[in-house]
Amino acid sequence: MDGVRVGHPARVLPAVLAHTLEARGASHEAARIARGLVAEALELRRAARKRKGRRGPGRFSEARVAERDARALLAEARALEARAEEEGLARAPVVLATLTSLDAPALARRRFALAVVDEATQAVEPAAYLALLRAERAVLAGDHLQLPPTVLSAAAQAGGLGVSLFERLVAAHGEAVKVTLAEQYRMNERIMRYPSEALYGGALRAHPSVADRALDDAPLEVVDTSGRGFEETTPEGSDSKQNDGEAELVAAEVERVIALGVEPADLAVIAPYDAQVQLLRQLLAARLDEGLEVDTVDGFQGREKDAVVVSLVRANDAGEVGFLADVRRMNVALTRARRKLVVVGDAATVARHPFYAGFFEHAQATGAWRSAWER
């Protein structure tokens, strides 16, 4: 028997449904009996309601007896369902679950020989302990140079909850890092090169099968909007940012990339601000119906597309970059594309931050830079 996915079926991909605990348990004899008991209990309750509506002595006492019997049947059904789940888990060599679902009744008393926490750098530390405390050995897998835990509370951030257990262990016990990714199988080498140099000490390599895979002879393009007057704005009642002029340019870049032969479903548009995402969705509504995805950086963690267009949004005289200063998010944005990456942004603003200064310099040195005035 292969792995079992624990979690509500409504929250898993259709391809995984057959592997959920509910689907596996449904074929168990105990679950079949439980379904019969539930049907019988519901019939008793319907009969009890009918008795209450009739005239004559004893109708309320009869209804109470029927309701009591129905509750007993439902309790027996729940016990049978729990038994089916327990036996299904006992036969499974691998159990797949989110960290928070480890507190589900089916898993509450189970221990494991090994716990593997994927995307561990996105888990808040207390959630990671839910897995670690259930196993004899544990492996944390993730990249502390990509997205950190999502912590909305400023007080919790100040208290350190925004730093994952993975990141703390790397800082305190770097020798515990046993495996480091050196060869990637996603990106064209020219897309990969700057993140590798800026964040991984140049150690990342592109496998030969993907190193030269591209849509055209420019797998990386950086469109500099400096001087175009594309100023950021803050929507009323929001702390988010949008940039109308840049959004129009991004929409045009999407059409240009599609003209290269990319299906909309194989193309993504990424922006670091939700207000810009909403604006781009309005501008590209027809393409959304064809499968184009427009989302925030967080929405694309762990995913990839043939082509990606990134909107940096920020454009102001003060050179403020906001949370673009967290380069881990931009690392994610710049590494989602397989064959074509287009980045649109105002170098006059964002290049005041060293990471983006280096990025625009890299683009100029490799022939990937062009001005938005050239359109």
C-alpha positions in Angstrom: 0.0 0.0 0.0 1.3 3.5 -0.9 1.2 6.7 1.1 -2.0 8.1 2.6 -2.8 11.8 2.6 -4.4 13.1 5.8 -6.5 16.2 5.3 -10.0 17.4 4.2 -10.7 16.2 0.6 -11.9 19.6 -0.4 -8.3 20.9 0.2 -6.4 18.5 -1.9 -5.8 18.3 -5.6 -8.2 16.0 -7.6 -5.3 13.8 -8.5 -4.6 13.1 -4.8 -8.2 12.4 -3.8 -7.9 8.6 -4.2 -5.0 8.6 -1.8 -6.8 10.5 1.0 -7.5 8.8 4.3 -11.2 9.3 3.7 -11.1 7.6 0.3 -9.1 4.7 1.6 -11.2 4.3 4.7 -14.5 4.3 2.6 -13.7 0.9 1.2 -13.1 -0.7 4.6 -15.8 -3.0 5.9 -16.1 -1.0 9.1 -16.8 2.1 7.1 -19.4 0.3 5.0 -21.2 -0.8 8.2 -20.9 2.8 9.6 -22.7 4.2 6.5 -25.5 1.8 7.1 -25.8 2.9 10.7 -25.8 6.6 9.7 -28.6 5.9 7.3 -30.6 4.1 9.9 -30.1 6.9 12.5 -31.3 9.5 10.0 -34.4 7.4 9.3 -35.1 7.2 13.1 -34.8 11.0 13.3 -37.2 11.5 10.5 -39.6 9.1 12.1 -39.3 10.9 15.5 -40.2 14.2 13.8 -43.3 12.6 12.3 -44.4 11.2 15.7 -44.1 14.6 17.3 -46.5 16.0 14.6 -49.1 13.3 15.3 -51.9 13.6 17.9 -52.3 11.1 20.6 -50.7 9.9 23.9 -47.1 8.9 24.0 -45.9 10.7 20.9 -43.2 12.7 22.7 -41.9 9.7 24.7 -41.7 7.7 21.4 -39.8 10.5 19.7 -37.4 10.7 22.6 -36.7 7.0 22.4 -36.1 7.3 18.7 -33.8 10.2 19.1 -31.8 8.3 21.8 -31.5 5.3 19.5 -30.4 7.5 16.7 -27.6 9.1 18.8 -26.4 5.6 19.8 -26.3 4.5 16.2 -24.3 7.6 15.2 -21.9 7.1 18.1 -21.3 3.5 16.9 -20.8 4.7 13.4 -18.2 7.2 14.5 -16.3 4.5 16.4 -16.4 2.3 13.3 -15.1 5.1 11.1 -12.3 5.8 13.5 -11.4 2.1 13.4 -11.3 2.2 9.6 -9.1 5.2 9.7 -6.7 3.7 12.3 -6.3 0.5 10.3 -5.8 2.5 7.1 -3.0 4.5 8.8 -1.5 1.4 10.4 -1.1 -0.2 6.9 0.4 3.0 5.3 4.2 3.1 5.1 4.1 6.8 4.6 1.6 9.4 5.9 1.4 12.8 4.3 -0.1 15.7 6.2 0.3 19.4 7.0 1.9 20.3 10.2 -1.3 21.6 11.8 -3.3 18.4 10.8 -0.9 16.3 13.0 -3.3 17.2 15.8 -6.2 15.6 14.0 -7.8 12.7 16.0 -6.6 10.1 13.5 -3.0 11.1 14.2 -3.2 12.3 17.8 -1.5 9.2 19.3 0.7 8.1 16.5 4.5 8.2 16.4 6.8 7.7 13.4 10.3 6.5 12.8 11.0 9.5 10.6 9.4 12.9 10.0 10.3 14.8 6.9 9.2 18.5 6.9 9.2 19.9 3.4 9.3 23.7 2.8 10.5 23.8 6.4 11.7 27.4 6.0 8.1 28.5 5.7 6.9 26.9 8.9 6.7 28.9 12.1 8.8 27.2 14.7 6.0 25.9 17.0 4.4 24.2 14.0 7.7 22.4 13.1 7.7 21.0 16.6 4.4 19.2 16.0 6.3 17.0 13.6 9.6 16.7 15.4 8.0 15.6 18.7 6.2 12.7 16.9 9.3 11.1 15.4 12.6 9.4 16.4 14.4 11.2 13.6 13.6 14.3 11.6 14.7 15.9 8.4 14.0 19.5 7.6 14.0 20.3 3.9 13.9 23.9 2.5 15.7 27.0 1.4 16.2 29.7 4.0 17.0 32.1 1.1 13.4 31.8 -0.1 10.1 32.6 1.6 10.1 32.9 5.4 7.1 32.0 7.6 4.1 34.2 7.0 3.6 36.1 10.3 1.1 39.0 10.2 1.5 40.1 13.8 4.1 42.8 14.2 4.5 41.8 17.9 5.1 38.1 16.9 7.6 39.2 14.2 9.4 41.3 16.8 9.4 38.3 19.1 11.2 36.1 16.5 8.3 34.1 15.1 9.2 35.1 11.6 12.5 33.2 11.8 12.0 29.5 11.1 13.5 26.7 13.1 15.4 25.7 9.9 17.0 29.2 9.6 18.0 29.2 13.3 19.6 25.7 13.0 21.5 26.8 9.9 22.8 29.8 11.8 23.7 27.9 15.0 24.7 24.5 13.5 25.7 25.0 9.9 27.4 21.6 9.9 23.9 20.0 10.3 23.2 20.9 6.7 23.9 17.6 5.0 22.7 18.1 1.5 22.8 21.3 -0.5 21.3 21.7 -4.0 24.0 22.3 -6.5 22.3 21.4 -9.7 18.8 22.6 -10.7 16.6 21.1 -13.4 14.2 24.0 -13.9 15.8 27.2 -15.4 17.7 28.3 -18.4 21.3 29.1 -17.2 20.9 32.8 -18.0 17.8 33.0 -15.8 19.5 31.2 -13.0 22.9 33.1 -13.1 22.2 36.2 -11.1 20.3 34.5 -8.2 23.1 31.9 -8.0 25.8 34.6 -7.9 24.0 37.0 -5.5 22.6 34.5 -3.1 24.3 31.1 -3.4 27.9 32.1 -4.0 27.7 31.0 -7.6 27.4 27.4 -6.6 24.2 26.7 -8.4 24.5 24.9 -11.7 21.9 24.3 -14.5 21.6 20.7 -15.6 22.5 20.4 -19.3 18.9 19.3 -20.1 17.7 22.8 -19.1 20.7 25.1 -19.4 20.0 26.3 -22.9 16.2 25.7 -23.1 14.6 29.0 -24.2 11.7 30.5 -26.1 14.0 32.9 -28.0 17.6 34.1 -27.9 16.8 36.3 -24.8 15.7 34.0 -21.9 16.2 36.9 -19.5 14.9 40.4 -20.2 14.9 43.3 -17.8 12.8 46.3 -18.8 13.8 49.5 -17.0 11.0 52.0 -16.7 13.2 54.8 -15.3 12.1 58.2 -16.6 8.7 57.0 -18.0 6.8 58.6 -15.2 5.3 55.3 -14.0 4.7 56.3 -10.3 3.5 54.0 -7.6 0.3 54.8 -5.8 -1.4 53.5 -2.6 -5.1 52.6 -3.1 -7.5 54.3 -0.7 -8.0 52.3 2.5 -5.0 50.1 1.7 -1.4 49.7 2.6 -0.6 47.9 -0.6 1.0 49.5 -3.7 0.1 49.6 -7.4 1.6 51.2 -10.5 -0.8 51.8 -13.3 1.7 52.7 -16.0 3.9 49.7 -15.2 0.8 47.5 -15.2 0.0 48.5 -18.7 3.5 47.8 -19.8 3.4 44.4 -18.1 0.2 43.5 -19.9 1.9 44.4 -23.2 4.9 42.2 -22.3 2.5 39.4 -21.6 1.0 39.7 -25.1 4.6 39.8 -26.6 5.6 36.6 -24.8 2.4 34.8 -25.8 3.2 35.8 -29.4 6.4 33.8 -29.1 4.2 30.7 -28.9 3.6 30.3 -25.1 0.1 29.1 -24.1 -1.5 31.4 -21.5 -1.7 28.5 -19.1 2.1 28.2 -19.3 2.7 31.8 -18.4 2.5 33.6 -15.0 2.6 37.2 -13.9 4.0 37.8 -10.5 3.9 41.0 -8.4 5.0 41.6 -4.8 1.9 43.7 -4.0 -1.7 42.5 -3.9 -3.0 45.8 -5.3 -0.8 45.4 -8.4 -2.0 41.8 -8.7 -5.7 42.9 -8.7 -5.0 45.7 -11.2 -3.1 43.2 -13.5 -6.0 40.7 -13.3 -8.4 43.4 -14.5 -6.1 44.3 -17.4 -5.5 40.7 -18.4 -9.0 39.3 -17.6 -9.4 37.7 -21.1 -6.1 35.9 -20.7 -7.1 34.7 -17.2 -10.0 32.8 -18.9 -7.4 31.1 -21.0 -5.4 29.9 -18.1 -3.0 32.8 -17.4 -2.1 33.1 -13.7 -1.5 36.4 -11.9 -0.5 36.2 -8.3 1.8 37.4 -5.5 5.2 36.0 -4.9 3.9 33.9 -2.1 1.3 32.3 -4.4 4.1 30.9 -6.6 6.4 29.4 -4.0 7.3 25.9 -5.0 5.8 26.3 -8.5 7.1 27.0 -12.0 6.0 28.1 -15.5 7.6 28.1 -18.9 7.5 31.9 -18.9 7.2 34.5 -16.1 6.7 38.3 -16.2 7.6 40.0 -12.9 6.3 43.5 -12.0 8.5 45.2 -9.3 5.9 48.0 -8.8 7.9 50.4 -6.6 8.7 53.8 -8.2 9.2 56.9 -6.0 11.6 59.8 -5.5 12.6 58.6 -2.0 13.9 55.2 -3.3 11.7 53.3 -0.9 11.4 49.6 -1.8 9.3 48.4 1.1 9.3 44.7 1.5 11.2 44.2 -1.8 14.1 44.7 0.6 13.4 41.1 1.7 15.4 39.6 -1.2 14.2 36.1 -0.3 10.8 37.0 -2.0 12.6 38.3 -5.1 14.7 35.1 -5.2 11.4 33.2 -5.5 10.0 35.5 -8.2 13.2 35.3 -10.3 13.4 31.5 -10.1 9.9 30.4 -11.3 10.6 30.6 -15.0 11.9 27.7 -17.1 12.5 29.3 -20.5 11.7 33.0 -20.3 11.9 35.6 -17.6 10.9 39.3 -18.1 11.3 41.7 -15.2 9.8 45.1 -15.4 10.8 47.8 -12.8 12.1 51.3 -12.1 15.9 51.0 -11.6 16.0 54.6 -10.4 14.0 53.5 -7.4 14.8 49.8 -6.7 18.5 49.9 -7.6 19.2 52.0 -4.5 19.0 48.6 -2.8 22.3 46.6 -3.4 20.5 43.4 -4.5 18.6 45.2 -7.3 21.6 47.4 -8.2 23.5 44.2 -8.8 20.6 42.7 -10.8 20.3 45.7 -13.2 24.1 45.8 -13.6 24.1 42.1 -14.4 21.3 42.7 -16.9 23.3 45.4 -18.6 26.6 43.4 -18.6 24.8 40.4 -20.2 22.8 42.3 -22.8 19.5 41.5 -21.0 18.7 45.2 -20.2 16.5 47.4 -22.2 14.7 50.7 -21.6 10.9 50.9 -21.5 11.4 53.9 -23.9 12.4 51.4 -26.6 8.9 50.0 -27.1 
